[in-house]
Amino acid sequence: MKQTKLEFLVGSFVLLGLAAIVYLTVKLGSGSLVGGDTYSLEARFDNASGLNVGGSVHVAGVPAGRVEGIRVDPKDYSAIVTISVLSGLNLPTDSMASIKTTGLIGDKYISLAPGADETSLKPGERITMTESSVDIESLIGKMAFGSVDKEKDSTTNNAAKPLTP
């Protein structure tokens, strides 16, 4: 009788642990652990490369929301990013949104820098001041090929000039 009671307790403990893991997986997958009520804002970027739906939104380095959607505006081919922000944050209308990278080649996230305006952004409004992401690969390519072109130009310029003693 004692053996079956022990097996029942161990089985119950395992089932409770599995239920907790499933609950946390669902909560983390939907991003709802960021907390509470949120409202939606939009931001227009020239380049949103590397930013993904579900990415985080930070204010002063603290997670304060997430990226809900990214789409292309057919009029000017810019990226429109929809974000959800905690409802406790009343961001001023002159706030700035910029796409940053965690580390050198890490994940991209949106950093919000609150402005000093007296009026706040309402749900669904657009942040007008934005800073697009820096494409590290293209910068490295420009540096690498730029230095090759400079070396090529210096060798061709030397060959074209006659040597005078």
C-alpha positions as CSV (number, residue, x, y, z in Angstrom):
1,M,0.0,0.0,0.0
2,K,2.9,2.4,0.8
3,Q,4.5,1.8,-2.6
4,T,1.4,2.8,-4.6
5,K,1.0,6.0,-2.5
6,L,4.6,6.9,-3.2
7,E,4.2,6.2,-6.9
8,F,1.0,8.3,-7.0
9,L,2.8,11.3,-5.3
10,V,5.7,11.1,-7.8
11,G,3.4,10.8,-10.7
12,S,1.4,13.8,-9.5
13,F,4.6,15.8,-9.0
14,V,5.7,15.0,-12.6
15,L,2.4,16.0,-14.1
16,L,2.4,19.2,-12.1
17,G,5.9,20.0,-13.5
18,L,4.9,19.2,-17.1
19,A,1.8,21.5,-16.7
20,A,4.1,24.3,-15.5
21,I,6.4,23.9,-18.4
22,V,3.5,23.9,-20.9
23,Y,2.1,27.1,-19.3
24,L,5.4,28.9,-19.4
25,T,6.1,27.9,-23.0
26,V,2.7,29.3,-24.1
27,K,3.2,32.5,-22.1
28,L,6.7,33.1,-23.4
29,G,5.7,32.2,-26.9
30,S,2.9,34.8,-26.9
31,G,5.1,37.4,-25.1
32,S,2.5,37.9,-22.5
33,L,5.0,37.7,-19.6
34,V,6.2,41.2,-20.5
35,G,3.1,42.1,-18.4
36,G,-0.3,43.6,-18.3
37,D,-2.2,45.9,-20.5
38,T,-0.6,47.3,-23.6
39,Y,-1.5,49.7,-26.3
40,S,-0.3,49.8,-29.9
41,L,1.9,52.3,-31.7
42,E,3.5,52.5,-35.2
43,A,6.9,53.6,-36.4
44,R,8.2,54.2,-39.9
45,F,11.8,53.1,-40.7
46,D,13.8,53.3,-43.9
47,N,15.5,50.0,-43.1
48,A,14.2,47.4,-40.6
49,S,16.5,44.6,-41.5
50,G,17.1,42.0,-38.8
51,L,14.1,43.1,-36.8
52,N,11.6,40.3,-36.2
53,V,8.0,40.0,-35.0
54,G,8.1,39.2,-31.3
55,G,11.3,41.3,-30.8
56,S,11.5,43.3,-27.7
57,V,10.9,47.1,-27.2
58,H,13.0,48.8,-24.5
59,V,12.7,52.1,-22.7
60,A,15.9,53.1,-20.8
61,G,17.2,49.5,-21.2
62,V,14.1,48.0,-19.6
63,P,11.8,45.7,-21.6
64,A,8.5,47.6,-22.1
65,G,6.8,45.9,-25.0
66,R,7.2,43.9,-28.1
67,V,7.1,44.1,-31.9
68,E,3.7,43.0,-33.1
69,G,4.1,43.3,-36.9
70,I,6.3,44.6,-39.7
71,R,4.9,45.5,-43.2
72,V,6.0,47.5,-46.2
73,D,4.3,50.7,-47.1
74,P,3.5,50.4,-50.8
75,K,3.6,54.2,-51.4
76,D,7.2,54.8,-50.4
77,Y,8.5,51.3,-49.7
78,S,9.4,52.0,-46.1
79,A,9.0,49.6,-43.2
80,I,6.0,50.2,-40.9
81,V,6.6,48.5,-37.5
82,T,3.7,48.0,-35.2
83,I,4.7,47.7,-31.5
84,S,2.8,47.2,-28.3
85,V,3.9,49.2,-25.3
86,L,2.9,48.8,-21.6
87,S,-0.1,51.0,-20.9
88,G,1.6,52.6,-17.9
89,L,4.1,54.3,-20.2
90,N,2.7,57.6,-21.5
91,L,5.2,58.4,-24.2
92,P,5.5,62.0,-25.3
93,T,4.7,62.8,-29.0
94,D,8.3,63.7,-29.7
95,S,9.7,60.3,-28.6
96,M,12.2,58.7,-30.8
97,A,12.3,55.0,-31.9
98,S,15.6,53.4,-33.0
99,I,16.5,49.9,-34.0
100,K,19.5,48.7,-31.9
101,T,21.5,45.5,-31.8
102,T,22.3,43.5,-28.7
103,G,26.1,43.1,-28.9
104,L,28.0,43.1,-32.2
105,I,25.9,40.7,-34.2
106,G,23.1,40.0,-31.7
107,D,19.3,40.3,-32.1
108,K,17.7,43.5,-33.1
109,Y,15.3,45.4,-30.8
110,I,13.5,48.8,-30.7
111,S,14.8,51.3,-28.2
112,L,12.4,54.1,-27.4
113,A,13.8,57.4,-26.1
114,P,11.0,59.5,-24.5
115,G,10.9,63.2,-25.5
116,A,9.9,66.2,-23.5
117,D,6.6,67.2,-25.0
118,E,3.6,67.7,-22.8
119,T,1.2,65.7,-24.9
120,S,1.3,61.9,-25.1
121,L,1.0,59.5,-27.9
122,K,-2.4,57.9,-28.2
123,P,-3.0,54.2,-29.1
124,G,-2.6,53.7,-32.8
125,E,-0.6,56.9,-33.4
126,R,2.8,56.9,-35.2
127,I,6.2,57.8,-33.8
128,T,7.6,60.3,-36.3
129,M,11.2,60.5,-35.2
130,T,13.0,57.2,-36.1
131,E,16.5,55.9,-36.6
132,S,16.9,52.8,-38.8
133,S,19.1,49.9,-38.1
134,V,22.8,49.8,-39.1
135,D,23.6,47.0,-41.5
136,I,26.9,45.7,-40.2
137,E,27.4,43.4,-43.2
138,S,27.2,46.3,-45.7
139,L,29.5,48.4,-43.6
140,I,32.1,45.7,-43.5
141,G,31.7,45.2,-47.2
142,K,32.2,48.9,-47.9
143,M,35.3,49.0,-45.8
144,A,36.7,45.9,-47.4
145,F,36.0,46.8,-50.9
146,G,36.7,50.5,-50.3
147,S,40.3,49.7,-49.2
148,V,40.8,47.4,-52.2
149,D,39.7,50.1,-54.5
150,K,42.1,52.6,-52.9
151,E,45.0,50.2,-53.3
152,K,44.0,49.5,-56.9
153,D,43.8,53.3,-57.6
154,S,47.2,53.9,-56.1
155,T,48.8,51.1,-58.2
156,T,47.2,52.3,-61.4
157,N,48.2,55.9,-60.7
158,N,51.8,55.0,-60.0
159,A,51.9,53.0,-63.3
160,A,50.5,55.8,-65.3
161,K,53.0,58.4,-64.0
162,P,56.4,58.3,-65.6
163,L,59.2,58.0,-63.2
164,T,61.5,61.0,-63.1
165,P,64.9,60.8,-61.5
